[in-house]
């Protein structure tokens, strides 16, 4: 399963199964790029990985991001997601609780993504990183409107290239 297939399934899952009104991809939040942001009354970030080992590498490549997310309090001028998930393809053979619980810290969650019938299975429910996001309204106006416009432009380019 490719990351693009996983992205499509997750977009479908959050928008139509969970009824999140706004779901975007490749969105920057405080300078950190999120594969998917799903926003309703809370902000949920999903980081897509193809292998369990990529999660360990993510902690090494982005230590500042994860230390900021794992802090109990968020500075008033910085927005962080209320919940954070890693997503892996469901066809991985050895994803048992023992393997992923050693790698994924307690507040983070894990979603297994399947291509067939747009299935997603939350195998580890994320806990709140932060309960309240004070800057959410400004975040909506500024960053997300720009990101949605960029996604629409990119989709139109891809469609035109196929002709």
JOTA-V675358 format. One record per residue. N is the residue number from 0. RES is the residue in three letters. SS is DSSP state (@ for helix, = for strand, . for the rest). PHI is phi in whole degrees, -180 to 180 (* if undefined). OMEGA is omega in whole degrees, -180 to 180 (* if undefined). Layout:
<<N,RES,SS,PHI,OMEGA> <N,RES,SS,PHI,OMEGA>>
//
This chain:
<<0,UNK,.,*,-180> <1,UNK,.,-84,178> <2,UNK,@,-67,177> <3,UNK,@,-65,177> <4,UNK,@,-65,178> <5,UNK,@,-63,179> <6,UNK,@,-59,180> <7,UNK,@,-62,180> <8,UNK,@,-63,179> <9,UNK,@,-67,176> <10,UNK,@,-59,179> <11,UNK,@,-62,-178> <12,UNK,@,-60,-177> <13,UNK,@,-71,-177> <14,UNK,@,-76,-172> <15,UNK,@,-101,179> <16,UNK,@,-80,-178> <17,UNK,.,-95,176> <18,UNK,.,64,172> <19,UNK,.,-76,-176> <20,UNK,.,-72,-177> <21,UNK,=,-135,178> <22,UNK,=,-136,-178> <23,UNK,=,-129,179> <24,UNK,=,-117,175> <25,UNK,=,48,-178> <26,UNK,=,-108,180> <27,UNK,=,-88,176> <28,UNK,=,-130,-176> <29,UNK,.,58,180> <30,UNK,.,85,177> <31,UNK,=,-102,-177> <32,UNK,=,-84,178> <33,UNK,=,-103,176> <34,UNK,=,-63,178> <35,UNK,=,-142,169> <36,UNK,=,-121,176> <37,UNK,=,-113,-173> <38,UNK,=,-129,173> <39,UNK,.,-133,170> <40,UNK,.,-87,178> <41,UNK,.,-130,176> <42,UNK,=,-108,177> <43,UNK,=,-116,176> <44,UNK,=,-104,177> <45,UNK,=,-126,177> <46,UNK,=,-107,-176> <47,UNK,=,-90,177> <48,UNK,.,-133,-180> <49,UNK,.,-96,-180> <50,UNK,.,-137,179> <51,UNK,@,-60,-180> <52,UNK,@,-65,179> <53,UNK,@,-67,178> <54,UNK,@,-68,177> <55,UNK,@,-61,179> <56,UNK,@,-64,-180> <57,UNK,@,-62,178> <58,UNK,@,-66,179> <59,UNK,@,-77,-178> <60,UNK,@,-77,-176> <61,UNK,.,-127,-177> <62,UNK,@,-65,-179> <63,UNK,@,-67,180> <64,UNK,@,-61,-176> <65,UNK,@,-72,177> <66,UNK,@,-67,176> <67,UNK,@,-64,-179> <68,UNK,@,-66,-176> <69,UNK,@,-85,174> <70,UNK,.,-66,-179> <71,UNK,.,-69,-178> <72,UNK,.,-111,177> <73,UNK,.,-111,176> <74,UNK,.,-58,-174> <75,UNK,.,-60,-176> <76,UNK,.,-93,-179> <77,UNK,.,-126,-180> <78,UNK,.,-97,171> <79,UNK,.,-134,-178> <80,UNK,.,-66,175> <81,UNK,.,-73,179> <82,UNK,=,-137,-178> <83,UNK,=,-134,178> <84,UNK,=,-126,162> <85,UNK,=,-97,177> <86,UNK,=,-123,178> <87,UNK,=,-127,176> <88,UNK,=,-67,-177> <89,UNK,.,-73,-178> <90,UNK,.,-84,174> <91,UNK,.,-64,-173> <92,UNK,.,-74,-173> <93,UNK,.,-115,171> <94,UNK,.,-114,174> <95,UNK,.,-111,-174> <96,UNK,@,-58,-179> <97,UNK,@,-64,-179> <98,UNK,@,-66,-174> <99,UNK,@,-77,180> <100,UNK,@,-69,176> <101,UNK,@,-75,-173> <102,UNK,@,-94,-175> <103,UNK,.,-96,-179> <104,UNK,.,-64,-171> <105,UNK,.,-51,-176> <106,UNK,.,-73,-179> <107,UNK,.,-77,178> <108,UNK,=,-117,-180> <109,UNK,=,-137,176> <110,UNK,=,-118,173> <111,UNK,=,-98,-173> <112,UNK,=,-112,177> <113,UNK,=,-120,-179> <114,UNK,.,-72,-178> <115,UNK,@,-64,177> <116,UNK,@,60,178> <117,UNK,@,51,-178> <118,UNK,=,-90,172> <119,UNK,=,-132,179> <120,UNK,=,-126,177> <121,UNK,=,-82,-179> <122,UNK,=,-95,174> <123,UNK,=,-141,-178> <124,UNK,.,-74,179> <125,UNK,.,-73,173> <126,UNK,.,-97,-179> <127,UNK,.,-65,170> <128,UNK,.,-81,178> <129,UNK,.,-153,-177> <130,UNK,.,-82,-173> <131,UNK,.,-122,176> <132,UNK,.,-113,-177> <133,UNK,.,-69,-174> <134,UNK,.,-92,-174> <135,UNK,@,-63,-178> <136,UNK,@,-63,178> <137,UNK,@,-65,178> <138,UNK,@,-61,177> <139,UNK,@,-55,-174> <140,UNK,@,-63,-171> <141,UNK,@,-82,-169> <142,UNK,@,-75,-173> <143,UNK,@,-69,178> <144,UNK,@,-63,177> <145,UNK,@,-65,-178> <146,UNK,@,-68,179> <147,UNK,@,-62,178> <148,UNK,@,-64,179> <149,UNK,@,-62,178> <150,UNK,@,-63,179> <151,UNK,@,-63,178> <152,UNK,@,-63,180> <153,UNK,@,-61,179> <154,UNK,@,-64,179> <155,UNK,@,-64,177> <156,UNK,@,-61,-179> <157,UNK,@,-62,178> <158,UNK,@,-64,-179> <159,UNK,@,-69,179> <160,UNK,@,-66,-179> <161,UNK,@,-74,-178> <162,UNK,.,-74,*>>
//
